[in-house]
Amino acid sequence: MSPTPTSHAADYEPGQLLRELEQRQDDALAQLDELDAKLTEVLKGLGVTLEDECDVDVV
C-alpha cells in the first residue's frame, strides 16, 4: 500500500506543517474576501443592499 499524506508529517521540520496550514488558511480567507467584494458589487449593481446586522429572531 502507498503511504498516506499524513505519514510524511514526520519529514517536516518543526513548525513547518503549522506554517503551511496557516498559509493555506490565509489564502482561503483572502479568496473569501475577494468573493465577498465581488458579490457586494454585483448586488449593488442590482440595487440590493445588505445589512450588517440581522434583526430577525431565529427560533
LUMNU-699476 format. One record per residue: x, y, z of N, C-alpha, C in turn; residue in one letter; residue number from 0. Coordinates in steps of 0.1 Angstrom, whole numbers, plus 5000, padded with zeros to 4 digits. Layout:
N
+------+------+------+------+------+------+------+------+------+----+-----+
!  n_x !  n_y !  n_z ! ca_x ! ca_y ! ca_z !  c_x !  c_y !  c_z ! aa !   i !
+------+------+------+------+------+------+------+------+------+----+-----+
!    X !    Y !    Z !    X !    Y !    Z !    X !    Y !    Z !  A ! NUM !
...
+------+------+------+------+------+------+------+------+------+----+-----+
This chain:
59
+------+------+------+------+------+------+------+------+------+----+-----+
!  n_x !  n_y !  n_z ! ca_x ! ca_y ! ca_z !  c_x !  c_y !  c_z ! aa !   i !
+------+------+------+------+------+------+------+------+------+----+-----+
! 5008 ! 4988 ! 5000 ! 5000 ! 5000 ! 5000 ! 5009 ! 5012 ! 5000 !  M !   0 !
! 5004 ! 5023 ! 4994 ! 5012 ! 5035 ! 4993 ! 5009 ! 5043 ! 5007 !  S !   1 !
! 5019 ! 5050 ! 5011 ! 5018 ! 5058 ! 5024 ! 5008 ! 5069 ! 5022 !  P !   2 !
! 5001 ! 5072 ! 5033 ! 4992 ! 5083 ! 5033 ! 4999 ! 5096 ! 5034 !  T !   3 !
! 4993 ! 5107 ! 5030 ! 5000 ! 5120 ! 5031 ! 5004 ! 5124 ! 5045 !  P !   4 !
! 4996 ! 5119 ! 5055 ! 4999 ! 5123 ! 5069 ! 5012 ! 5115 ! 5074 !  T !   5 !
! 5015 ! 5104 ! 5067 ! 5027 ! 5097 ! 5071 ! 5040 ! 5105 ! 5068 !  S !   6 !
! 5039 ! 5115 ! 5060 ! 5050 ! 5124 ! 5057 ! 5052 ! 5135 ! 5067 !  H !   7 !
! 5043 ! 5136 ! 5076 ! 5043 ! 5147 ! 5086 ! 5056 ! 5147 ! 5094 !  A !   8 !
! 5061 ! 5135 ! 5096 ! 5074 ! 5134 ! 5104 ! 5086 ! 5139 ! 5096 !  A !   9 !
! 5084 ! 5140 ! 5083 ! 5095 ! 5145 ! 5074 ! 5097 ! 5161 ! 5075 !  D !  10 !
! 5086 ! 5167 ! 5080 ! 5087 ! 5182 ! 5081 ! 5096 ! 5187 ! 5093 !  Y !  11 !
! 5102 ! 5198 ! 5091 ! 5109 ! 5204 ! 5102 ! 5099 ! 5209 ! 5112 !  E !  12 !
! 5103 ! 5211 ! 5124 ! 5094 ! 5215 ! 5135 ! 5087 ! 5228 ! 5131 !  P !  13 !
! 5074 ! 5229 ! 5131 ! 5067 ! 5241 ! 5128 ! 5064 ! 5243 ! 5113 !  G !  14 !
! 5070 ! 5235 ! 5105 ! 5068 ! 5237 ! 5090 ! 5054 ! 5234 ! 5086 !  Q !  15 !
! 5048 ! 5223 ! 5092 ! 5034 ! 5219 ! 5088 ! 5025 ! 5230 ! 5093 !  L !  16 !
! 5027 ! 5235 ! 5105 ! 5018 ! 5246 ! 5110 ! 5019 ! 5258 ! 5101 !  L !  17 !
! 5031 ! 5262 ! 5097 ! 5032 ! 5274 ! 5088 ! 5025 ! 5271 ! 5075 !  R !  18 !
! 5026 ! 5259 ! 5070 ! 5019 ! 5256 ! 5057 ! 5004 ! 5257 ! 5059 !  E !  19 !
! 4999 ! 5252 ! 5070 ! 4985 ! 5252 ! 5072 ! 4980 ! 5267 ! 5074 !  L !  20 !
! 4988 ! 5275 ! 5081 ! 4985 ! 5289 ! 5083 ! 4984 ! 5296 ! 5070 !  E !  21 !
! 4994 ! 5293 ! 5061 ! 4994 ! 5300 ! 5048 ! 4982 ! 5296 ! 5040 !  Q !  22 !
! 4978 ! 5283 ! 5040 ! 4966 ! 5279 ! 5033 ! 4954 ! 5286 ! 5038 !  R !  23 !
! 4953 ! 5287 ! 5052 ! 4942 ! 5294 ! 5058 ! 4942 ! 5309 ! 5053 !  Q !  24 !
! 4953 ! 5315 ! 5053 ! 4954 ! 5329 ! 5049 ! 4949 ! 5331 ! 5034 !  D !  25 !
! 4954 ! 5321 ! 5026 ! 4950 ! 5321 ! 5012 ! 4935 ! 5320 ! 5010 !  D !  26 !
! 4929 ! 5310 ! 5018 ! 4914 ! 5308 ! 5017 ! 4907 ! 5320 ! 5022 !  A !  27 !
! 4911 ! 5327 ! 5033 ! 4905 ! 5339 ! 5038 ! 4906 ! 5350 ! 5028 !  L !  28 !
! 4917 ! 5351 ! 5021 ! 4918 ! 5362 ! 5011 ! 4909 ! 5359 ! 4999 !  A !  29 !
! 4907 ! 5347 ! 4995 ! 4898 ! 5344 ! 4984 ! 4884 ! 5347 ! 4989 !  Q !  30 !
! 4880 ! 5344 ! 5001 ! 4867 ! 5347 ! 5006 ! 4864 ! 5362 ! 5006 !  L !  31 !
! 4874 ! 5370 ! 5010 ! 4873 ! 5384 ! 5010 ! 4871 ! 5389 ! 4995 !  D !  32 !
! 4878 ! 5383 ! 4986 ! 4876 ! 5387 ! 4972 ! 4862 ! 5384 ! 4967 !  E !  33 !
! 4858 ! 5372 ! 4970 ! 4844 ! 5368 ! 4966 ! 4834 ! 5377 ! 4973 !  L !  34 !
! 4836 ! 5380 ! 4985 ! 4826 ! 5389 ! 4992 ! 4825 ! 5403 ! 4985 !  D !  35 !
! 4837 ! 5408 ! 4982 ! 4837 ! 5421 ! 4975 ! 4830 ! 5420 ! 4961 !  A !  36 !
! 4833 ! 5410 ! 4954 ! 4826 ! 5408 ! 4941 ! 4811 ! 5406 ! 4942 !  K !  37 !
! 4807 ! 5399 ! 4952 ! 4793 ! 5397 ! 4954 ! 4786 ! 5410 ! 4958 !  L !  38 !
! 4793 ! 5418 ! 4967 ! 4787 ! 5430 ! 4971 ! 4786 ! 5440 ! 4959 !  T !  39 !
! 4796 ! 5440 ! 4950 ! 4795 ! 5448 ! 4938 ! 4783 ! 5444 ! 4929 !  E !  40 !
! 4781 ! 5431 ! 4927 ! 4770 ! 5425 ! 4919 ! 4757 ! 5429 ! 4925 !  V !  41 !
! 4756 ! 5427 ! 4938 ! 4743 ! 5431 ! 4945 ! 4741 ! 5446 ! 4944 !  L !  42 !
! 4751 ! 5454 ! 4946 ! 4750 ! 5468 ! 4945 ! 4745 ! 5472 ! 4931 !  K !  43 !
! 4750 ! 5465 ! 4921 ! 4746 ! 5468 ! 4907 ! 4731 ! 5464 ! 4904 !  G !  44 !
! 4726 ! 5455 ! 4912 ! 4712 ! 5451 ! 4911 ! 4703 ! 5459 ! 4920 !  L !  45 !
! 4709 ! 5468 ! 4928 ! 4701 ! 5477 ! 4937 ! 4698 ! 5470 ! 4950 !  G !  46 !
! 4705 ! 5459 ! 4953 ! 4702 ! 5452 ! 4966 ! 4713 ! 5457 ! 4976 !  V !  47 !
! 4708 ! 5460 ! 4988 ! 4717 ! 5464 ! 4999 ! 4716 ! 5453 ! 5010 !  T !  48 !
! 4727 ! 5451 ! 5016 ! 4728 ! 5441 ! 5027 ! 4730 ! 5449 ! 5040 !  L !  49 !
! 4723 ! 5444 ! 5051 ! 4725 ! 5450 ! 5064 ! 4735 ! 5442 ! 5071 !  E !  50 !
! 4744 ! 5448 ! 5079 ! 4755 ! 5441 ! 5086 ! 4749 ! 5433 ! 5098 !  D !  51 !
! 4738 ! 5438 ! 5104 ! 4732 ! 5431 ! 5115 ! 4718 ! 5426 ! 5111 !  E !  52 !
! 4715 ! 5415 ! 5115 ! 4702 ! 5408 ! 5112 ! 4692 ! 5411 ! 5123 !  C !  53 !
! 4681 ! 5417 ! 5121 ! 4671 ! 5420 ! 5131 ! 4661 ! 5409 ! 5133 !  D !  54 !
! 4662 ! 5398 ! 5125 ! 4653 ! 5387 ! 5125 ! 4657 ! 5378 ! 5137 !  V !  55 !
! 4647 ! 5374 ! 5145 ! 4650 ! 5365 ! 5156 ! 4649 ! 5350 ! 5150 !  D !  56 !
! 4659 ! 5343 ! 5153 ! 4659 ! 5329 ! 5148 ! 4653 ! 5320 ! 5160 !  V !  57 !
! 4643 ! 5312 ! 5156 ! 4636 ! 5304 ! 5166 ! 4641 ! 5290 ! 5165 !  V !  58 !
+------+------+------+------+------+------+------+------+------+----+-----+
